[in-house]
Amino acid sequence: MQRAWSLVRETRLSPYTYDYDHAPAGWITLAGWAFPLPKQFEAFGNAINTGRFLMLLVHLASVVLLFEVTRRLSGTVLAATIAAFFFNLSPISVYYQRQVLLDNLMIFWMLLALYALLRRETTIRSALAGGIALGIALITKENALFFAPTFMYLLYRRIRGSASQRFTRTLWPFAAAAPVGAYVTYALLKNELMPSGLDFDLANPPADHVSLLYTLWWQINRSQGSLLNHHGLLYTSWLPRDSFLLLAGMATTAISLWWGMRKHRRDLGFFVAGTLGFGYAFYLLRGSVVLDFYITPLIPMFAMNIGMVTDRLLRRPVLRKVLGRASSKVRIAVPALLAVMLLASPSTGYVLTVNTEGRVAVADQYQHKLALTHMQLAQIAWVRKHVSPKARIIMDDDMWGELHDVHPFYPYAHSHWNASSDPALRDKLFRKRWQNVDYIIMSNKMRNAIHRNNGDGRENWILAALRNSERVWADIRGGIRLEIYRVNK
């Protein structure tokens, strides 16, 4: 939302030095959403909520696309219904789908590209639309690249033997490459494609200008160890939130791969679903840096595989013997009803749960009855009442829009990420001295992020400011802690 604000207010890709950490289509979309609204970034209260409303619309569209894609891959409505059910009601999906994430936008474009290739007839028009949609997905979040091999195989199978085969197989990759080419051309025109002297030394970043290819090289070489480590996100965050979806998704993806590879000519749908899930799981497991929300694009892939495999198993001869002469609808309805009853039971805590007051409520595995938005509003209200707009502030990311887009403006309020990495802030405004910081506005998650980001000592001066400060405001609820510190000089 910060970068979308910069596009609307400053016609720049970022209010800071744009270092190509992500391709810009995501916040270009957010800017296009906010610009025509009556109050723009404050249309729904604040910048984050305005972005969240777009995420709601994107999720609804993604549900429709996932339903149609699964129906066309499997040939049944039941498989599509199961996939849509998990994509909507999985606790891990509920949490991430309401956040303003580039991953959610990428999922929409990726599903749209898949939908275009699965039309009844793959025409030149659908191939062009599918290629452009995949290209936009790639410049929304680069990890969409791990879905591309499946798209290429699907295109090959869909157009093989058609009259327009030669033209379509050239048009689709051209359409997919066009948005990516525009991104590369932007960097080239700004002389920011290559690092100076073609020096890709990760220990000595280029000092004269940023570089697209250097940033990509740096991202490829980041490492944090295995995701399967017991201290990794798989065990500490993802499985505790929704072990059913993840375990069932991994199992059904393996089954889809087996069925698709064993009979790939007949079971193209299973091969596509299995490779989509496997490709992104490989991205997560490859050993590079993984953040909590990186799991988001895997959720619809796992939901798709669960739906398709469940539908196939319900049609197996073994089930027919168990249910005897019952009709096909009964053979499907009885196991489906039992599964829904199990998942909806408050005792499982999946869809429903028993809250702290002993009442049945919708399960939210992340936050239980915490008014977090009100905590943030109270934090901002204290700042506006007690802190001068000229104060030099280190803060969390989510407050950026409120302090820069709503009067009175705080032009010297900056995220700790930018303050520690952007030379214009680090070396000129703050000069890497804790004495040049007036206030620190933070949460417990920001505190953890500072320590994680300080492997090379870049945030030492911010930590020094924190040690030389006193807490002047705090609100603590559950495991969430919001605080404001005034630096003593």
N, C-alpha and C positions, 0 to 999 in steps of 0.2 A: 504493500500500500504506500510505503514511503516513496518508492520509485514511480508508482503510478501518479502520485502527487507531483513529483518532479516533472513528469511529462505534461501534465495539465497546467501547472503553474509556471514552469521554467522551460518547457519544450526541450528537456534533456532526459537522457535515459536514466540518470541518477543524480541526486543532489550532491553526490560526492564524485570522486574519480571512478568512472565505470571501468572495472577491472576484468570484465568478461567472466565473472564467476558463474553467471547463468545467462543463457540466451534470453532476449527481452520480450518474446511474444506474450508471456504470461502477464507481465504488468502493463504491456500495451493493451491487452484485453481489459484489464482492470481499469485503466485510464479511460478506455472507450465506454465502459459501463458507467463510470462516475461522472464523466463530463456532461452528459445531457440531463442529469438528475437535477431537480430544483435547487437543492442545497449542496449538490456535488458530494464531497466526501463526508459531509455531516447529514446527508439525506436520511439516514437511519440511526442517527444519534452520534456516531463517530466513524472514523475511517475504517476501523476493523469491522464494525457491524455492517457498514455499507458493503464491504467485501464479502462478508458472510452471507448477505442476502443473494449476491451473485452465486456463491457456492451452492446455495439451496437450489437455484434455478438450474445450475450446471448438473447437480446431482439428479434432479428429476429427469433431465434430458438423458443423462447417462443410464438411468434405470431403464428407460424406454429402449435405448440402444442395446444395452446388455440383454434385455429380454428378447429383442428381435434377432440379435446375433446368435444367442444360444438356441433359439427356436430354429433358425436356419441351419445351424451346424448339426443339431440333433434330430430335427424333423418333428419334434414333439413340443406341445405347450407345457407339459408337466416339467420337463427339464428347465425350460425358460422360467417357469414360475418359481421353482426351487432356487435358481440362481438369483432372481430378483429378490426373493425372500431374504437370503443371507446378505445380499448387498445392502439391503435396507435395515435389517434388524440385528446384524452382528454387532456386539458392543464395540469392537475395535473399529468397525466401519462407521458407526454412529459418531464416535469421537472425532475421527479424522475428516469425515465428510463435511463437518460444520466448521472446519478451520480454513483460513485463507491460505491455501497451499498451491504452488505451481503444479504439484502432482495431480490434484483434482482436475485442473484444466487439461493437463496432458491426457488423463484417462478419457475425458470427453472426446478429444480429437482422435485418440487412438481407436476408440470404439466406433466413431464415425467413419474412420478409414476402413475398418473391418466390415462395417455395415455396407459400405459402397462396393466392396469386393464380393459380398455375398448376395448381391441382388440376383434375381432369377436369371438374368442374362448380363454378363459382364460386357457392357458396351464401352465405347470410347469415352462417353461422357462419365460413366461411373468410374472408369479407371482413372480419368483425369481428376475427378473429385476425391477419390480415395488417395491418390498420390499427394495432392495438395494437403489433405487433412493430415496424412502422416508427416509431411514436411513441417507443418505447423506444430504438430506434437513434438517433433525433434527440437524445434527452436523455442518450445515452451519449457521442456525439461529434457536434457540431453540423454537421460537414461532410457528414453523411448527407443533408443538405438537397439536395445536388447530384444525388442519385439520385431524388428525389421526382417530378420531371416525368415520368420514364419510368414510374414506378409509376402515376401518374394516367392516362397514355395506355393502359397495359396494362389497368387496371381498366375503362376505357371500352370497349376492344375486347372484353373478356371478358364483360361484362354486357349489351352492346348487344343488344336484342331479347328479353332474358329477361323472365320474368314479374315478377321482383323488381327490375327495373332501377332504378326510381325510389327504392325504399327503400335498395337497396345503395349507390347512388352518393352517398347522404347519410350512411349508416352508416359507410362506410369512412373518409372524411375526419374524421368526428366521433371515431372510434376512434383515428385517428392523432393528432388534436389533443389528446386527453384527457391523455396523459402530459406533453405540452408545457404544457398548461394548468395541470397540477398544479405544474410547475416555476415558471411565472410567478406562480401564486397564492402559492407559498412566498415569493417575493421581495416580492410585494405586501403580505402579512401582516406582513413584517418591515420594511416601509417602505423597501425597497431596490430597488424597481422603477425609479423615476425618480431622476436626480441632483437635488440641491437647486437650486431655481430653474430647473429644466429647462436647466441650463447644461451643454452638451456640448463645452465648450472643451477640446481635447485637451492644450493647453499648461498647463492648470490643473485637475488632477483634483480631484473633490469631496473636501473635507477632513473633513466631518462624518460621512459614511457612504458605503459602497460602493453601487454601482448596477448592476443587471443590464443595463439598456439602455445605460448609459454604457460598460460593458465591451464589449458587442457593437459599439458604435460605434467604440471604440478598436481592436478587432480588425479590423473592416472596413477601417479607414484605415491599418493597418500596411503598410509596403512595404519590399521589399529589392531591387527591380530584377527583371530577367527571369531566369527559370529557365534559359533557353537560353544565358545567358552562359557563357563557357568556364570561369569560376571558380565556377559554380553547382553544385548537387548532382547535376544530371543528368550532367555530365561528370566530376566529381571523385569521385562516390560510386556512383551507381546504375548507369550504363553499365559501369564497370569490374567491378562485382560480377556483373551478369547482362545483358549486352548482347543475348543471344539473346531472352530473354523480352520485354524492353522493345521491341526493334526489331520482332520478329515480332508482338508485341501491338499496337503502333501501326499496323502495316500491315494486320493482319487486322481491327482495329476500323474502319479506313477502308473496307475491303472490305465489312464487315457493314453499315455505314451506307449504302453505295452500293446494295447488294442490297436492303436493307430499305426505303429511300426510293424506289427504282425500282419495286419491286413490294411496297409495304408491306402490301397486303391479303393477299397470299399468303405473304410472308416476314416475318411478325410477329416470329418468333424472332430473325432477324438484326437487325431494327430495334431490338428491346429490348436485345439484347447490345451492339450498336453504340452506342446512346445511353447505356447505362450506362457503358461505357468512355470515351466522349467527354465525358460530363458531369463525371466526376471528373478527367479530364485537363485540362479547362478550369479546374477549381478550382485545380489545381497550377500552371497556366500564367498565372493571372490577374495575377500580379505582387506578391502579398502575401507575408508571411513564410512560408517553407516550411522545416520541419525534416526531418531525415533520414528519420524513420519515417513521414512523411506519405504515402509511396509505397505503404504497406501495403494500403489498400483497393483500389488499382488492380490488384494482382496477381491476385485471382480474376477480375476483369473481363477482363483480358488473357488469362488462361488459358481462360476461356469462349469468347472470340472466336477464339483459336487453334484450339481444339477444333472449333468449329462450321465455320469456314472450311476447315480441313484436311479434315474429313469431306466437305464439299461438293466440294472439288477432287478428292478421290480417286474421286468418282463421276462425274466429267466424261467425256464421250465420247472426249476426246483420250487419256486414260489407258487407256480400253478398247482403243483401236487399238494402243497400245504393247504391252499385255499380251495382245493377240490374243483368243483364245477362252477364256482363263482364267475361272474362276468369279468371281463377285462377291467371295467371301471372299478369294480369292487376290489380286485387284486391290487390295484394302484391306490385306491382310496383308503383302505384299511391301514397299510403300513404308513402312508402319508399322514393320516390322522394321528396315529400313535407317535410319530416323530414330532408333529406340531405340538401335541399335548405334552410331550417330554420337554421340548425346548421352551414352551410357554409356562411350564410349572414354576412357581416362585422358588421351589426348593433347589432348582438347578441354577438360578440366578442368571439365566441367559437373556431372556426377553423381559421377564418380570422378576422382582425380588421383594423381600420384606425389608422395609427401611427401618431406621432406628426408632421410629414411633410404633413399630409393629404393624404397619399398614403395607398392603401390596402396592408396589409402585413400579414404573418402568425402570429397568435396570440400567444403570450408568456405571460402568466398571472403573471410571476414572475419578469422578468427583461425586460425592454423596451430599446433596443438599447444601452446597456452598455457593453463596451469592458472590461469585468472584468479580462480576462486572461492577457491582456496587463498591467492592473494595478498591478497584482501580479508579472509579469515579471519585471516591473519597480521597485517594492519594493525589489525584490531579487537582482537586479542589483545594487541598492544603497548599500545594505548590503555588497556585494562583493567588492565594491569600497572603502567603508569607515570603515568597521568593521573588526577587527582582527579575524582570525580563532580561536584564543584562547579565545575569549570573551565568557562569560557565558550569554546565551540568553534564555529568555522566549518567546515563539512564538505560533502561531496558528498551528493546525495540518497539514494543506495542504502544508506547506513549508518544512516538514521534509525530504522528498526524495531529494529535490533540494539541501539542505544544508549538507546532509550526503552522497550523492552518486555522486556528481559532484565536481570536484576539483576547488578551494580549499575547503577542508572539514571543517565543523564546528562541532567538536565532542561534544561541550558543549552547543549546541542549542537544547532545549527540549520543548515539548508541556507543556502548563500550567497544563493539566490534569496529566501528568506523574510527573511533578515537585512537585505537591502538594500531590501526593498519593504514589509514589514509594519511599520507605525508602532510597534506595541507592542514589537517587537524593535529596530528601527533607532533609535528615538528614546528608548526607556526603558532597555532592557537594555544595548545597546552604545553608545548616544548618539552614533553616527556617529564614534566616536573609536577609532583603531587600538589605543590603549593599553588598551582594555577587552576586547581579544581575548587569550586565553591560548594557544590552539593552533589551527592550521589543518590539517585532515585533507583531503587532496586527491588528485586524479588529474590527468593531463595534459589530459583532456577537461574537467574542472572548470576548470582554468586557462584553457582556450580559451573556455569558456562565460562566465567572469567578464569577459573582454575584450569578447566579443560583446554582453553585457548591459550594458556600461558606456557606451553611446552618450551618455547624459545625465549621466554622472559619478556614478551612484548607488552604484557599488562602489569608488569611489576610496579610501575609508577601509579597505576590505578589502585592496586592493592595497598600501596603505601598511603595513598589518600584515604582509603578506608580505615587503615590502622590509626590515622591521625584525625579521626572525626568522631562526632558524638551523634547518637540517634535522637532525632527530634520528632519522629512520627513513626508509628507502626500499627499494623492490623494483621492479626494472626488468626486464621481459621483452618482447622484441620491440619493438613500438611502444607498449607500455603502461607507464606510470610511475605508481606509487602512492607518496605521500610524506606525512610528518608534519612540521610545522614548529612550533617553540616560539617564541612572540613574546618578544623581548627588550624589557624596559621600563626 
